[in-house]
Amino acid sequence: MAGKMLNFEDPRSKLFFEYVRVLKEVKPKYFLLENVKMKKEWQDIITREL
């Protein structure tokens, strides 16, 4: 895998949680989220948040 795989400790991952916050507030009928391949553990965290 490319990159350093810094997990959710990477400051750039905060964008994901901000995205989740906005989705919960706006409650759109549809949304699109694109991401790169990641560890199963991280997928579980993202799925739980959504």
C-alpha positions as a Markdown table, in Angstrom:
| # | Residue | x | y | z |
|---|---|---|---|---|
| 1 | Met | 0.0 | 0.0 | 0.0 |
| 2 | Ala | 1.2 | 3.5 | -0.7 |
| 3 | Gly | 1.6 | 6.2 | 1.9 |
| 4 | Lys | 2.6 | 6.0 | 5.5 |
| 5 | Met | -0.8 | 4.7 | 6.7 |
| 6 | Leu | -1.0 | 7.0 | 9.7 |
| 7 | Asn | -4.4 | 5.9 | 10.7 |
| 8 | Phe | -6.9 | 8.4 | 12.1 |
| 9 | Glu | -4.0 | 10.1 | 13.9 |
| 10 | Asp | -3.1 | 11.8 | 10.6 |
| 11 | Pro | -4.5 | 15.4 | 10.6 |
| 12 | Arg | -5.9 | 14.8 | 7.1 |
| 13 | Ser | -8.3 | 12.2 | 8.5 |
| 14 | Lys | -10.1 | 14.9 | 10.4 |
| 15 | Leu | -11.8 | 15.8 | 7.1 |
| 16 | Phe | -13.7 | 12.5 | 7.1 |
| 17 | Phe | -15.1 | 13.2 | 10.6 |
| 18 | Glu | -16.1 | 16.8 | 9.5 |
| 19 | Tyr | -17.8 | 15.2 | 6.5 |
| 20 | Val | -19.8 | 12.9 | 8.8 |
| 21 | Arg | -20.8 | 15.8 | 11.0 |
| 22 | Val | -22.1 | 17.8 | 8.0 |
| 23 | Leu | -24.0 | 14.8 | 6.7 |
| 24 | Lys | -25.7 | 14.3 | 10.0 |
| 25 | Glu | -26.7 | 17.9 | 10.1 |
| 26 | Val | -27.8 | 18.4 | 6.5 |
| 27 | Lys | -29.3 | 14.8 | 6.1 |
| 28 | Pro | -29.1 | 14.8 | 2.3 |
| 29 | Lys | -31.2 | 12.3 | 0.4 |
| 30 | Tyr | -28.1 | 11.1 | -1.4 |
| 31 | Phe | -24.4 | 11.6 | -0.9 |
| 32 | Leu | -21.2 | 10.3 | -2.5 |
| 33 | Leu | -18.0 | 9.4 | -0.6 |
| 34 | Glu | -15.0 | 8.2 | -2.4 |
| 35 | Asn | -12.0 | 6.7 | -0.5 |
| 36 | Val | -8.9 | 4.6 | -1.2 |
| 37 | Lys | -8.3 | 1.1 | -0.1 |
| 38 | Met | -7.7 | 0.8 | 3.6 |
| 39 | Lys | -7.3 | -1.6 | 6.5 |
| 40 | Lys | -10.5 | -3.4 | 7.6 |
| 41 | Glu | -10.2 | -1.8 | 11.0 |
| 42 | Trp | -10.5 | 1.7 | 9.5 |
| 43 | Gln | -13.4 | 0.5 | 7.3 |
| 44 | Asp | -15.3 | -0.6 | 10.4 |
| 45 | Ile | -14.8 | 2.8 | 12.1 |
| 46 | Ile | -16.0 | 4.6 | 9.0 |
| 47 | Thr | -19.0 | 2.3 | 8.6 |
| 48 | Arg | -19.9 | 2.9 | 12.3 |
| 49 | Glu | -19.7 | 6.7 | 11.9 |
| 50 | Leu | -21.9 | 6.7 | 8.8 |
